Amino acid sequence: GGFKWGHLFQATPPALVKAMLSGIGFLIIISQLYILIGVKMVSESYINILNFPTIFQQSVLLNLTENTKYQIIICLIVMATIYIWSKLKFKFFKIIPSSLGAIIVGSIVTFLMGWDIKMIALPHDLSSLFTSINYGDSFAAIDIGFILYGIGFAFVASVETMLCVSAVDKMTGTYSKYY
């Protein structure tokens, strides 16, 4: 914004934005599948993609644990609930988002079946999350690498935002000011 480069993104084709968002979505799906079958990912996304068929075969097809079976069943119940929820015509189903309904249905099924699957554990006192952090020590770890990483992250986030604004402008026929 300070360099007034925002207008350069108006020339970006919407297909590029769709491809970028599809790629991000694909990486999110792969990461969720790794979590579903209980396998740790590596930091390089392309390795996770290339290794997934082998890991899936070893973890699910050849060595399916009871816990993984329950997690897959709940995953299928959640996806089916989201699909069915969106098709129902009652006002109740329009007020509550399908994703929230799916989480509620999945949680109820898990509880009623007594399945011991991994869940997020929150402390009873949420304020303890913030009081246990020593914020002063956090600033001691800042070095030039961290600052450069932050600048790079801010640049990528700005580019993605500009590309999305450009795509929305083209889809809706509006014009945004790129300061």
N, C-alpha and C positions, 0 to 999 in steps of 0.2 A: 504494500500500500504506500509506503513512504517513497518508493522509487517510481511510483505511478506505472507499474507494469501490469496492473490488473486487466487493462483493455486487451492485452495480448491473448488472453484466454477466451475472448469472444470468438476467435477464429477456430477454436477447437471443435472438431466434429463430434456430435453427440455419440456416434458409434464408439469413439475412443473412450468417452466417459462410461458408456455401458460396458465396454470390455474391462475397464479398470475395476468397476464395481462388481462385475461378474467374477473377476479374478479374486478380489477380496472375499466375496461370498464363498467361493470355492475353498479358499484357505480356511475360512471359519468352519465350514462343513467338515473338512478333513480333521481339523483340530477337535471338533466335537466328537467325531467318530473315534479318535484316539482316546479321548476321555471316556467315552461309552464303553470301550473294551478294556479300559484300565491299563493302557500302555503309555509310557512316557515318550514325548516327542523330542526330537533334536531341534536345535535352534534354526537350522536351515530348512526352509519350507519345501524346497524342491526335493530334498532327501525324504522328508515325510511323505510327500506325494508318491515318489518312486517306490518307497518301501511299504506303503500301505497294503497293497495286495498280498504280499508275503506275510506281513504282520497279521492281517485279518485271517488269512488261512491258518496260521499257527495258533492264534489266540482264540478264534471262534470255531472254525471248522474242525480243527484237529484236537483242541484242548479247551473245550468250552467248560468253564466253571459254573457252579450253581449261581454265584453272585452275578456273573456276566449275563447269564440267561435271564435273570430277573431284570437286570438293567435294560436289556434289549426289549423285553416284553413291555416294560414301562415306556420306553422310547416309542414303540409302536402304538401304544395306547395314547400317548401324548400327541403324536402326529395324526392319528385317526380322530381324536377329539377336536383338534384344530380344524381339520377338514370338515367334519360333520357340523361343528359349531357354526362355521361360516355359511352353511347351507340352510340352517334352521331359520324360520321366518318370524318367530315370536319376538316381541319387543325386548324381553329379558336378555336374549342372546345378542342383541345389538348394543345393549348398555354395557355389558361386561365383555372385555376383549377376549377373543378366543384363546390367546396364549395364557391369560390368567385362568380361564376356565380349564384349560388343559393341565396346568400345574396343579390346580385343586383336585381334578379327577385323578391324576397320577398319584398325588399324595394320599388321597383316600384309598385307592387301590393298594398302594404300598403298605399303608397302615393296616387295612383289613386283612391283607394276606400275611402280614407279619414278616415281610421280607426285610432282611438286613442289608440294604444297599447304601452306598456312600451318599451322604448328604452334607450340605454345608452346615457347619456348627457355628452358631453365634453365641457369644457370651451373654449371660443374663443381664449384665450391665454394659450397654453399648458405649457408654462414656469411658469405660476402661480401655477401649481401643485407642483413644486419643491421649489419655494420661500416661500410658506406658511408653510412649515415644519420646525420646530425648531430641527435641528439635534442634538444639544447639549443636549436637554431634553431626547432624545431617549436613550442616553447612561446611564442616571440616572436610568432608569427602569430595567437595567440589574441586575439580581440576580442569585443565584446558580441554581434555578429552570430553568431559561431561558437558562443558559449555558448547563445544562444537557439535556434539550429539544433539543438544537441545536446539541449536540453531538449525541443524538439518531437519530435525523433527518438525519445527515450526514452519520451515519452508515447504516440506511435503504436505503438511496439513493445510497451508495456505493455497497451494496448487490444487489440492483436492477440492477445497471449498470453492475456488474460482471455477474449476471445471464443472462442478455440480450446479453452480449458479448459471453458468453458460448453457448447460443442458436444459435446465428448467426454463430459462428465457426462450430457448428455441422451441420447447414443447408447448409453452403457454402463449407465445407471441408477445411477451413482455420485454422490457428493457431495464436492466439494472445498471446502476452507476458503479463503476469499478474504481474506487478512489485509491 
